[in-house]
């Protein structure tokens, strides 16, 4: 695998870009899709738990009104949700560092957070690993916890794992765009924008 580079090769030129800062409609659309992904993943995870731990998950549920307990649970969910966001971007950051050995840039916007390496160009394979890393790793951790953790942790595991999947919508969209480009393309991620570069054909000398 070729190393990431700070210098765009002369034979490469920009062919397309994704700019969430300028394209607000795309950003809003991705966020709406992420809500659907969250709902789908939440029910898939709860269904997986019911299949793998039927005796515990299908036990009778008793309801009690406990306002202080409900507030603590809500605060815990909010805290864990923020931690998942941080962990997601940290995984991106570690993977950026893996290929550049340079400090990544982190940012939080109104509709999304980001980790980036604006001075670097990555191969499609490198960027696919960087993009898919948080989704795959946190999903695997969530599935492992469903199999091993106490049942009273389940709601937190479902929410956090589904939230990470929903928050990966931008990464998954970029990966889908990569499938439409040659495997030799290069990617530059500035946080707000992602630029795609492809090798241009060089005309034969006369």
mmCIF file of the C-alpha atoms, coordinates in Angstrom:
data_MODEL
# 
_entry.id   MODEL 
# 
loop_
_atom_site.group_PDB 
_atom_site.id 
_atom_site.type_symbol 
_atom_site.label_atom_id 
_atom_site.label_alt_id 
_atom_site.label_comp_id 
_atom_site.label_asym_id 
_atom_site.label_entity_id 
_atom_site.label_seq_id 
_atom_site.pdbx_PDB_ins_code 
_atom_site.Cartn_x 
_atom_site.Cartn_y 
_atom_site.Cartn_z 
_atom_site.occupancy 
_atom_site.B_iso_or_equiv 
_atom_site.pdbx_formal_charge 
_atom_site.auth_seq_id 
_atom_site.auth_comp_id 
_atom_site.auth_asym_id 
_atom_site.auth_atom_id 
_atom_site.pdbx_PDB_model_num 
ATOM 1   C CA . UNK A 1 1   ? 0.000   0.000   0.000   1.00 0.00 ? 1   UNK A CA 1 
ATOM 2   C CA . UNK A 1 2   ? 1.442   3.398   -0.972  1.00 0.00 ? 2   UNK A CA 1 
ATOM 3   C CA . UNK A 1 3   ? 2.164   5.785   1.889   1.00 0.00 ? 3   UNK A CA 1 
ATOM 4   C CA . UNK A 1 4   ? 0.017   8.856   2.418   1.00 0.00 ? 4   UNK A CA 1 
ATOM 5   C CA . UNK A 1 5   ? 1.617   11.916  0.874   1.00 0.00 ? 5   UNK A CA 1 
ATOM 6   C CA . UNK A 1 6   ? 1.587   15.675  1.371   1.00 0.00 ? 6   UNK A CA 1 
ATOM 7   C CA . UNK A 1 7   ? 2.292   16.271  -2.307  1.00 0.00 ? 7   UNK A CA 1 
ATOM 8   C CA . UNK A 1 8   ? -0.348  15.618  -4.923  1.00 0.00 ? 8   UNK A CA 1 
ATOM 9   C CA . UNK A 1 9   ? 1.304   13.836  -7.891  1.00 0.00 ? 9   UNK A CA 1 
ATOM 10  C CA . UNK A 1 10  ? 1.380   15.967  -11.032 1.00 0.00 ? 10  UNK A CA 1 
ATOM 11  C CA . UNK A 1 11  ? -0.700  13.513  -13.039 1.00 0.00 ? 11  UNK A CA 1 
ATOM 12  C CA . UNK A 1 12  ? -3.636  13.770  -10.574 1.00 0.00 ? 12  UNK A CA 1 
ATOM 13  C CA . UNK A 1 13  ? -6.445  16.324  -10.739 1.00 0.00 ? 13  UNK A CA 1 
ATOM 14  C CA . UNK A 1 14  ? -9.575  16.895  -8.671  1.00 0.00 ? 14  UNK A CA 1 
ATOM 15  C CA . UNK A 1 15  ? -12.614 15.096  -10.061 1.00 0.00 ? 15  UNK A CA 1 
ATOM 16  C CA . UNK A 1 16  ? -15.239 15.669  -7.335  1.00 0.00 ? 16  UNK A CA 1 
ATOM 17  C CA . UNK A 1 17  ? -15.796 16.726  -3.756  1.00 0.00 ? 17  UNK A CA 1 
ATOM 18  C CA . UNK A 1 18  ? -18.128 16.437  -0.779  1.00 0.00 ? 18  UNK A CA 1 
ATOM 19  C CA . UNK A 1 19  ? -18.607 19.761  1.011   1.00 0.00 ? 19  UNK A CA 1 
ATOM 20  C CA . UNK A 1 20  ? -21.021 19.558  3.946   1.00 0.00 ? 20  UNK A CA 1 
ATOM 21  C CA . UNK A 1 21  ? -20.344 23.147  4.968   1.00 0.00 ? 21  UNK A CA 1 
ATOM 22  C CA . UNK A 1 22  ? -21.549 24.532  1.642   1.00 0.00 ? 22  UNK A CA 1 
ATOM 23  C CA . UNK A 1 23  ? -24.100 21.850  0.816   1.00 0.00 ? 23  UNK A CA 1 
ATOM 24  C CA . UNK A 1 24  ? -26.484 22.252  3.747   1.00 0.00 ? 24  UNK A CA 1 
ATOM 25  C CA . UNK A 1 25  ? -29.184 20.190  2.044   1.00 0.00 ? 25  UNK A CA 1 
ATOM 26  C CA . UNK A 1 26  ? -26.839 17.200  1.828   1.00 0.00 ? 26  UNK A CA 1 
ATOM 27  C CA . UNK A 1 27  ? -25.903 17.611  5.479   1.00 0.00 ? 27  UNK A CA 1 
ATOM 28  C CA . UNK A 1 28  ? -29.566 17.754  6.522   1.00 0.00 ? 28  UNK A CA 1 
ATOM 29  C CA . UNK A 1 29  ? -30.441 14.765  4.299   1.00 0.00 ? 29  UNK A CA 1 
ATOM 30  C CA . UNK A 1 30  ? -27.646 12.671  5.810   1.00 0.00 ? 30  UNK A CA 1 
ATOM 31  C CA . UNK A 1 31  ? -28.804 13.597  9.301   1.00 0.00 ? 31  UNK A CA 1 
ATOM 32  C CA . UNK A 1 32  ? -32.378 12.562  8.481   1.00 0.00 ? 32  UNK A CA 1 
ATOM 33  C CA . UNK A 1 33  ? -31.142 9.241   7.113   1.00 0.00 ? 33  UNK A CA 1 
ATOM 34  C CA . UNK A 1 34  ? -29.087 8.797   10.272  1.00 0.00 ? 34  UNK A CA 1 
ATOM 35  C CA . UNK A 1 35  ? -32.300 8.926   12.333  1.00 0.00 ? 35  UNK A CA 1 
ATOM 36  C CA . UNK A 1 36  ? -33.707 6.029   10.320  1.00 0.00 ? 36  UNK A CA 1 
ATOM 37  C CA . UNK A 1 37  ? -30.431 4.121   10.744  1.00 0.00 ? 37  UNK A CA 1 
ATOM 38  C CA . UNK A 1 38  ? -30.573 4.686   14.504  1.00 0.00 ? 38  UNK A CA 1 
ATOM 39  C CA . UNK A 1 39  ? -34.104 3.280   14.744  1.00 0.00 ? 39  UNK A CA 1 
ATOM 40  C CA . UNK A 1 40  ? -33.271 0.303   12.518  1.00 0.00 ? 40  UNK A CA 1 
ATOM 41  C CA . UNK A 1 41  ? -30.052 -0.536  14.382  1.00 0.00 ? 41  UNK A CA 1 
ATOM 42  C CA . UNK A 1 42  ? -31.714 -0.163  17.787  1.00 0.00 ? 42  UNK A CA 1 
ATOM 43  C CA . UNK A 1 43  ? -34.357 -2.755  16.900  1.00 0.00 ? 43  UNK A CA 1 
ATOM 44  C CA . UNK A 1 44  ? -31.844 -5.049  15.209  1.00 0.00 ? 44  UNK A CA 1 
ATOM 45  C CA . UNK A 1 45  ? -29.633 -4.979  18.299  1.00 0.00 ? 45  UNK A CA 1 
ATOM 46  C CA . UNK A 1 46  ? -32.539 -5.589  20.653  1.00 0.00 ? 46  UNK A CA 1 
ATOM 47  C CA . UNK A 1 47  ? -33.669 -8.456  18.419  1.00 0.00 ? 47  UNK A CA 1 
ATOM 48  C CA . UNK A 1 48  ? -30.145 -9.906  18.474  1.00 0.00 ? 48  UNK A CA 1 
ATOM 49  C CA . UNK A 1 49  ? -30.130 -9.714  22.263  1.00 0.00 ? 49  UNK A CA 1 
ATOM 50  C CA . UNK A 1 50  ? -33.513 -11.463 22.440  1.00 0.00 ? 50  UNK A CA 1 
ATOM 51  C CA . UNK A 1 51  ? -32.218 -14.271 20.204  1.00 0.00 ? 51  UNK A CA 1 
ATOM 52  C CA . UNK A 1 52  ? -28.895 -14.783 21.962  1.00 0.00 ? 52  UNK A CA 1 
ATOM 53  C CA . UNK A 1 53  ? -30.084 -14.307 25.552  1.00 0.00 ? 53  UNK A CA 1 
ATOM 54  C CA . UNK A 1 54  ? -33.779 -15.287 25.440  1.00 0.00 ? 54  UNK A CA 1 
ATOM 55  C CA . UNK A 1 55  ? -34.246 -16.243 29.090  1.00 0.00 ? 55  UNK A CA 1 
ATOM 56  C CA . UNK A 1 56  ? -32.879 -12.930 30.357  1.00 0.00 ? 56  UNK A CA 1 
ATOM 57  C CA . UNK A 1 57  ? -34.246 -10.592 27.687  1.00 0.00 ? 57  UNK A CA 1 
ATOM 58  C CA . UNK A 1 58  ? -37.741 -12.109 27.598  1.00 0.00 ? 58  UNK A CA 1 
ATOM 59  C CA . UNK A 1 59  ? -38.222 -12.080 31.367  1.00 0.00 ? 59  UNK A CA 1 
ATOM 60  C CA . UNK A 1 60  ? -41.351 -10.243 32.641  1.00 0.00 ? 60  UNK A CA 1 
ATOM 61  C CA . UNK A 1 61  ? -40.812 -6.500  33.020  1.00 0.00 ? 61  UNK A CA 1 
ATOM 62  C CA . UNK A 1 62  ? -42.120 -4.632  36.035  1.00 0.00 ? 62  UNK A CA 1 
ATOM 63  C CA . UNK A 1 63  ? -42.697 -0.897  35.833  1.00 0.00 ? 63  UNK A CA 1 
ATOM 64  C CA . UNK A 1 64  ? -42.107 1.482   38.721  1.00 0.00 ? 64  UNK A CA 1 
ATOM 65  C CA . UNK A 1 65  ? -42.248 5.257   38.731  1.00 0.00 ? 65  UNK A CA 1 
ATOM 66  C CA . UNK A 1 66  ? -38.920 6.623   39.914  1.00 0.00 ? 66  UNK A CA 1 
ATOM 67  C CA . UNK A 1 67  ? -38.307 10.167  38.744  1.00 0.00 ? 67  UNK A CA 1 
ATOM 68  C CA . UNK A 1 68  ? -34.817 10.440  40.192  1.00 0.00 ? 68  UNK A CA 1 
ATOM 69  C CA . UNK A 1 69  ? -33.833 7.097   38.653  1.00 0.00 ? 69  UNK A CA 1 
ATOM 70  C CA . UNK A 1 70  ? -35.226 8.167   35.279  1.00 0.00 ? 70  UNK A CA 1 
ATOM 71  C CA . UNK A 1 71  ? -33.269 11.428  35.387  1.00 0.00 ? 71  UNK A CA 1 
ATOM 72  C CA . UNK A 1 72  ? -30.074 9.591   36.293  1.00 0.00 ? 72  UNK A CA 1 
ATOM 73  C CA . UNK A 1 73  ? -30.623 7.132   33.426  1.00 0.00 ? 73  UNK A CA 1 
ATOM 74  C CA . UNK A 1 74  ? -31.260 10.004  31.005  1.00 0.00 ? 74  UNK A CA 1 
ATOM 75  C CA . UNK A 1 75  ? -28.155 11.845  32.167  1.00 0.00 ? 75  UNK A CA 1 
ATOM 76  C CA . UNK A 1 76  ? -26.149 8.623   31.796  1.00 0.00 ? 76  UNK A CA 1 
ATOM 77  C CA . UNK A 1 77  ? -27.415 8.151   28.242  1.00 0.00 ? 77  UNK A CA 1 
ATOM 78  C CA . UNK A 1 78  ? -26.514 11.723  27.322  1.00 0.00 ? 78  UNK A CA 1 
ATOM 79  C CA . UNK A 1 79  ? -23.044 11.340  28.817  1.00 0.00 ? 79  UNK A CA 1 
ATOM 80  C CA . UNK A 1 80  ? -22.440 8.006   27.069  1.00 0.00 ? 80  UNK A CA 1 
ATOM 81  C CA . UNK A 1 81  ? -23.699 9.485   23.789  1.00 0.00 ? 81  UNK A CA 1 
ATOM 82  C CA . UNK A 1 82  ? -21.112 12.248  24.047  1.00 0.00 ? 82  UNK A CA 1 
ATOM 83  C CA . UNK A 1 83  ? -18.427 9.685   24.868  1.00 0.00 ? 83  UNK A CA 1 
ATOM 84  C CA . UNK A 1 84  ? -19.377 7.639   21.797  1.00 0.00 ? 84  UNK A CA 1 
ATOM 85  C CA . UNK A 1 85  ? -19.024 10.762  19.646  1.00 0.00 ? 85  UNK A CA 1 
ATOM 86  C CA . UNK A 1 86  ? -15.584 11.408  21.141  1.00 0.00 ? 86  UNK A CA 1 
ATOM 87  C CA . UNK A 1 87  ? -14.536 7.763   20.737  1.00 0.00 ? 87  UNK A CA 1 
ATOM 88  C CA . UNK A 1 88  ? -15.747 7.721   17.116  1.00 0.00 ? 88  UNK A CA 1 
ATOM 89  C CA . UNK A 1 89  ? -13.616 10.713  16.181  1.00 0.00 ? 89  UNK A CA 1 
ATOM 90  C CA . UNK A 1 90  ? -10.661 9.468   18.237  1.00 0.00 ? 90  UNK A CA 1 
ATOM 91  C CA . UNK A 1 91  ? -10.648 6.233   16.214  1.00 0.00 ? 91  UNK A CA 1 
ATOM 92  C CA . UNK A 1 92  ? -10.609 8.299   13.020  1.00 0.00 ? 92  UNK A CA 1 
ATOM 93  C CA . UNK A 1 93  ? -7.787  10.344  14.507  1.00 0.00 ? 93  UNK A CA 1 
ATOM 94  C CA . UNK A 1 94  ? -5.717  7.300   15.435  1.00 0.00 ? 94  UNK A CA 1 
ATOM 95  C CA . UNK A 1 95  ? -6.138  5.897   11.930  1.00 0.00 ? 95  UNK A CA 1 
ATOM 96  C CA . UNK A 1 96  ? -5.158  9.217   10.370  1.00 0.00 ? 96  UNK A CA 1 
ATOM 97  C CA . UNK A 1 97  ? -2.067  9.215   12.581  1.00 0.00 ? 97  UNK A CA 1 
ATOM 98  C CA . UNK A 1 98  ? -1.369  5.605   11.608  1.00 0.00 ? 98  UNK A CA 1 
ATOM 99  C CA . UNK A 1 99  ? -0.827  6.670   8.002   1.00 0.00 ? 99  UNK A CA 1 
ATOM 100 C CA . UNK A 1 100 ? 0.677   10.139  8.506   1.00 0.00 ? 100 UNK A CA 1 
ATOM 101 C CA . UNK A 1 101 ? 2.374   10.137  11.943  1.00 0.00 ? 101 UNK A CA 1 
ATOM 102 C CA . UNK A 1 102 ? 1.020   13.687  12.194  1.00 0.00 ? 102 UNK A CA 1 
ATOM 103 C CA . UNK A 1 103 ? -1.493  15.113  14.653  1.00 0.00 ? 103 UNK A CA 1 
ATOM 104 C CA . UNK A 1 104 ? -5.026  15.043  13.171  1.00 0.00 ? 104 UNK A CA 1 
ATOM 105 C CA . UNK A 1 105 ? -7.376  18.022  13.327  1.00 0.00 ? 105 UNK A CA 1 
ATOM 106 C CA . UNK A 1 106 ? -10.615 17.674  15.342  1.00 0.00 ? 106 UNK A CA 1 
ATOM 107 C CA . UNK A 1 107 ? -13.673 19.938  14.991  1.00 0.00 ? 107 UNK A CA 1 
ATOM 108 C CA . UNK A 1 108 ? -17.313 20.106  16.095  1.00 0.00 ? 108 UNK A CA 1 
ATOM 109 C CA . UNK A 1 109 ? -19.903 21.739  13.815  1.00 0.00 ? 109 UNK A CA 1 
ATOM 110 C CA . UNK A 1 110 ? -23.634 22.323  14.204  1.00 0.00 ? 110 UNK A CA 1 
ATOM 111 C CA . UNK A 1 111 ? -24.691 19.113  12.443  1.00 0.00 ? 111 UNK A CA 1 
ATOM 112 C CA . UNK A 1 112 ? -21.588 16.957  12.663  1.00 0.00 ? 112 UNK A CA 1 
ATOM 113 C CA . UNK A 1 113 ? -18.149 16.430  14.211  1.00 0.00 ? 113 UNK A CA 1 
ATOM 114 C CA . UNK A 1 114 ? -15.005 15.577  12.318  1.00 0.00 ? 114 UNK A CA 1 
ATOM 115 C CA . UNK A 1 115 ? -11.432 14.387  12.470  1.00 0.00 ? 115 UNK A CA 1 
ATOM 116 C CA . UNK A 1 116 ? -9.280  15.208  9.484   1.00 0.00 ? 116 UNK A CA 1 
ATOM 117 C CA . UNK A 1 117 ? -5.776  15.471  8.057   1.00 0.00 ? 117 UNK A CA 1 
ATOM 118 C CA . UNK A 1 118 ? -6.081  18.462  5.736   1.00 0.00 ? 118 UNK A CA 1 
ATOM 119 C CA . UNK A 1 119 ? -2.469  18.432  4.524   1.00 0.00 ? 119 UNK A CA 1 
ATOM 120 C CA . UNK A 1 120 ? -2.463  14.804  3.394   1.00 0.00 ? 120 UNK A CA 1 
ATOM 121 C CA . UNK A 1 121 ? -3.602  12.725  0.418   1.00 0.00 ? 121 UNK A CA 1 
ATOM 122 C CA . UNK A 1 122 ? -4.664  9.129   1.063   1.00 0.00 ? 122 UNK A CA 1 
ATOM 123 C CA . UNK A 1 123 ? -5.146  6.151   -1.212  1.00 0.00 ? 123 UNK A CA 1 
ATOM 124 C CA . UNK A 1 124 ? -8.702  4.831   -1.526  1.00 0.00 ? 124 UNK A CA 1 
ATOM 125 C CA . UNK A 1 125 ? -7.785  1.755   0.517   1.00 0.00 ? 125 UNK A CA 1 
ATOM 126 C CA . UNK A 1 126 ? -6.274  3.822   3.320   1.00 0.00 ? 126 UNK A CA 1 
ATOM 127 C CA . UNK A 1 127 ? -9.264  6.138   3.411   1.00 0.00 ? 127 UNK A CA 1 
ATOM 128 C CA . UNK A 1 128 ? -11.707 3.215   3.362   1.00 0.00 ? 128 UNK A CA 1 
ATOM 129 C CA . UNK A 1 129 ? -10.023 1.866   6.502   1.00 0.00 ? 129 UNK A CA 1 
ATOM 130 C CA . UNK A 1 130 ? -10.054 5.320   8.120   1.00 0.00 ? 130 UNK A CA 1 
ATOM 131 C CA . UNK A 1 131 ? -13.708 5.849   7.239   1.00 0.00 ? 131 UNK A CA 1 
ATOM 132 C CA . UNK A 1 132 ? -15.025 2.422   8.223   1.00 0.00 ? 132 UNK A CA 1 
ATOM 133 C CA . UNK A 1 133 ? -12.893 2.045   11.359  1.00 0.00 ? 133 UNK A CA 1 
ATOM 134 C CA . UNK A 1 134 ? -15.210 3.616   13.973  1.00 0.00 ? 134 UNK A CA 1 
ATOM 135 C CA . UNK A 1 135 ? -18.350 1.991   12.555  1.00 0.00 ? 135 UNK A CA 1 
ATOM 136 C CA . UNK A 1 136 ? -16.849 -1.491  12.506  1.00 0.00 ? 136 UNK A CA 1 
ATOM 137 C CA . UNK A 1 137 ? -14.909 -1.333  15.779  1.00 0.00 ? 137 UNK A CA 1 
ATOM 138 C CA . UNK A 1 138 ? -17.658 0.182   17.943  1.00 0.00 ? 138 UNK A CA 1 
ATOM 139 C CA . UNK A 1 139 ? -20.274 -2.112  16.370  1.00 0.00 ? 139 UNK A CA 1 
ATOM 140 C CA . UNK A 1 140 ? -18.162 -5.161  17.238  1.00 0.00 ? 140 UNK A CA 1 
ATOM 141 C CA . UNK A 1 141 ? -17.697 -3.902  20.793  1.00 0.00 ? 141 UNK A CA 1 
ATOM 142 C CA . UNK A 1 142 ? -21.455 -3.345  21.096  1.00 0.00 ? 142 UNK A CA 1 
ATOM 143 C CA . UNK A 1 143 ? -22.243 -6.866  19.859  1.00 0.00 ? 143 UNK A CA 1 
ATOM 144 C CA . UNK A 1 144 ? -19.682 -8.354  22.276  1.00 0.00 ? 144 UNK A CA 1 
ATOM 145 C CA . UNK A 1 145 ? -21.212 -6.417  25.172  1.00 0.00 ? 145 UNK A CA 1 
ATOM 146 C CA . UNK A 1 146 ? -24.693 -7.648  24.257  1.00 0.00 ? 146 UNK A CA 1 
ATOM 147 C CA . UNK A 1 147 ? -23.384 -11.202 24.636  1.00 0.00 ? 147 UNK A CA 1 
ATOM 148 C CA . UNK A 1 148 ? -21.465 -10.585 27.864  1.00 0.00 ? 148 UNK A CA 1 
ATOM 149 C CA . UNK A 1 149 ? -22.794 -7.584  29.785  1.00 0.00 ? 149 UNK A CA 1 
ATOM 150 C CA . UNK A 1 150 ? -25.490 -7.577  32.517  1.00 0.00 ? 150 UNK A CA 1 
ATOM 151 C CA . UNK A 1 151 ? -28.997 -7.151  31.156  1.00 0.00 ? 151 UNK A CA 1 
ATOM 152 C CA . UNK A 1 152 ? -29.479 -3.839  32.958  1.00 0.00 ? 152 UNK A CA 1 
ATOM 153 C CA . UNK A 1 153 ? -26.765 -2.439  30.687  1.00 0.00 ? 153 UNK A CA 1 
ATOM 154 C CA . UNK A 1 154 ? -28.640 -3.363  27.521  1.00 0.00 ? 154 UNK A CA 1 
ATOM 155 C CA . UNK A 1 155 ? -30.530 -0.140  26.908  1.00 0.00 ? 155 UNK A CA 1 
ATOM 156 C CA . UNK A 1 156 ? -27.273 1.818   27.113  1.00 0.00 ? 156 UNK A CA 1 
ATOM 157 C CA . UNK A 1 157 ? -25.526 -0.623  24.764  1.00 0.00 ? 157 UNK A CA 1 
ATOM 158 C CA . UNK A 1 158 ? -28.402 -0.506  22.251  1.00 0.00 ? 158 UNK A CA 1 
ATOM 159 C CA . UNK A 1 159 ? -28.540 3.297   22.250  1.00 0.00 ? 159 UNK A CA 1 
ATOM 160 C CA . UNK A 1 160 ? -24.774 3.895   22.065  1.00 0.00 ? 160 UNK A CA 1 
ATOM 161 C CA . UNK A 1 161 ? -24.119 1.273   19.385  1.00 0.00 ? 161 UNK A CA 1 
ATOM 162 C CA . UNK A 1 162 ? -27.063 2.441   17.279  1.00 0.00 ? 162 UNK A CA 1 
ATOM 163 C CA . UNK A 1 163 ? -26.042 6.060   17.787  1.00 0.00 ? 163 UNK A CA 1 
ATOM 164 C CA . UNK A 1 164 ? -22.551 5.312   16.502  1.00 0.00 ? 164 UNK A CA 1 
ATOM 165 C CA . UNK A 1 165 ? -23.989 3.549   13.449  1.00 0.00 ? 165 UNK A CA 1 
ATOM 166 C CA . UNK A 1 166 ? -26.243 6.539   12.787  1.00 0.00 ? 166 UNK A CA 1 
ATOM 167 C CA . UNK A 1 167 ? -23.320 8.908   13.269  1.00 0.00 ? 167 UNK A CA 1 
ATOM 168 C CA . UNK A 1 168 ? -21.341 6.939   10.688  1.00 0.00 ? 168 UNK A CA 1 
ATOM 169 C CA . UNK A 1 169 ? -23.704 7.962   7.878   1.00 0.00 ? 169 UNK A CA 1 
ATOM 170 C CA . UNK A 1 170 ? -21.239 10.517  6.527   1.00 0.00 ? 170 UNK A CA 1 
ATOM 171 C CA . UNK A 1 171 ? -18.422 7.970   6.537   1.00 0.00 ? 171 UNK A CA 1 
ATOM 172 C CA . UNK A 1 172 ? -20.601 5.396   4.790   1.00 0.00 ? 172 UNK A CA 1 
ATOM 173 C CA . UNK A 1 173 ? -21.613 7.957   2.170   1.00 0.00 ? 173 UNK A CA 1 
ATOM 174 C CA . UNK A 1 174 ? -17.945 8.698   1.435   1.00 0.00 ? 174 UNK A CA 1 
ATOM 175 C CA . UNK A 1 175 ? -17.219 4.965   1.161   1.00 0.00 ? 175 UNK A CA 1 
ATOM 176 C CA . UNK A 1 176 ? -20.090 4.629   -1.309  1.00 0.00 ? 176 UNK A CA 1 
ATOM 177 C CA . UNK A 1 177 ? -18.644 7.496   -3.356  1.00 0.00 ? 177 UNK A CA 1 
ATOM 178 C CA . UNK A 1 178 ? -15.278 5.729   -3.383  1.00 0.00 ? 178 UNK A CA 1 
ATOM 179 C CA . UNK A 1 179 ? -16.863 2.705   -5.057  1.00 0.00 ? 179 UNK A CA 1 
ATOM 180 C CA . UNK A 1 180 ? -17.680 4.961   -8.022  1.00 0.00 ? 180 UNK A CA 1 
ATOM 181 C CA . UNK A 1 181 ? -14.065 6.036   -8.489  1.00 0.00 ? 181 UNK A CA 1 
ATOM 182 C CA . UNK A 1 182 ? -10.935 4.203   -9.686  1.00 0.00 ? 182 UNK A CA 1 
ATOM 183 C CA . UNK A 1 183 ? -9.053  2.318   -6.970  1.00 0.00 ? 183 UNK A CA 1 
ATOM 184 C CA . UNK A 1 184 ? -6.040  4.525   -7.719  1.00 0.00 ? 184 UNK A CA 1 
ATOM 185 C CA . UNK A 1 185 ? -7.800  7.728   -6.666  1.00 0.00 ? 185 UNK A CA 1 
ATOM 186 C CA . UNK A 1 186 ? -6.451  9.921   -3.860  1.00 0.00 ? 186 UNK A CA 1 
ATOM 187 C CA . UNK A 1 187 ? -8.503  11.564  -1.114  1.00 0.00 ? 187 UNK A CA 1 
ATOM 188 C CA . UNK A 1 188 ? -7.888  14.772  0.805   1.00 0.00 ? 188 UNK A CA 1 
ATOM 189 C CA . UNK A 1 189 ? -10.018 15.314  3.945   1.00 0.00 ? 189 UNK A CA 1 
ATOM 190 C CA . UNK A 1 190 ? -10.121 18.868  5.342   1.00 0.00 ? 190 UNK A CA 1 
ATOM 191 C CA . UNK A 1 191 ? -12.943 18.199  7.814   1.00 0.00 ? 191 UNK A CA 1 
ATOM 192 C CA . UNK A 1 192 ? -15.598 20.341  6.139   1.00 0.00 ? 192 UNK A CA 1 
ATOM 193 C CA . UNK A 1 193 ? -14.788 18.985  2.694   1.00 0.00 ? 193 UNK A CA 1 
ATOM 194 C CA . UNK A 1 194 ? -13.478 15.812  1.125   1.00 0.00 ? 194 UNK A CA 1 
ATOM 195 C CA . UNK A 1 195 ? -11.757 16.079  -2.252  1.00 0.00 ? 195 UNK A CA 1 
ATOM 196 C CA . UNK A 1 196 ? -11.277 13.224  -4.696  1.00 0.00 ? 196 UNK A CA 1 
ATOM 197 C CA . UNK A 1 197 ? -8.420  13.149  -7.196  1.00 0.00 ? 197 UNK A CA 1 
ATOM 198 C CA . UNK A 1 198 ? -7.933  10.787  -10.106 1.00 0.00 ? 198 UNK A CA 1 
ATOM 199 C CA . UNK A 1 199 ? -5.020  10.184  -12.437 1.00 0.00 ? 199 UNK A CA 1 
ATOM 200 C CA . UNK A 1 200 ? -5.464  12.090  -15.682 1.00 0.00 ? 200 UNK A CA 1 
ATOM 201 C CA . UNK A 1 201 ? -4.487  10.591  -19.003 1.00 0.00 ? 201 UNK A CA 1 
ATOM 202 C CA . UNK A 1 202 ? -1.378  12.138  -20.481 1.00 0.00 ? 202 UNK A CA 1 
ATOM 203 C CA . UNK A 1 203 ? -1.608  12.755  -24.232 1.00 0.00 ? 203 UNK A CA 1 
ATOM 204 C CA . UNK A 1 204 ? 0.990   11.061  -26.392 1.00 0.00 ? 204 UNK A CA 1 
ATOM 205 C CA . UNK A 1 205 ? 3.699   13.456  -27.583 1.00 0.00 ? 205 UNK A CA 1 
ATOM 206 C CA . UNK A 1 206 ? 3.396   14.510  -31.202 1.00 0.00 ? 206 UNK A CA 1 
# 
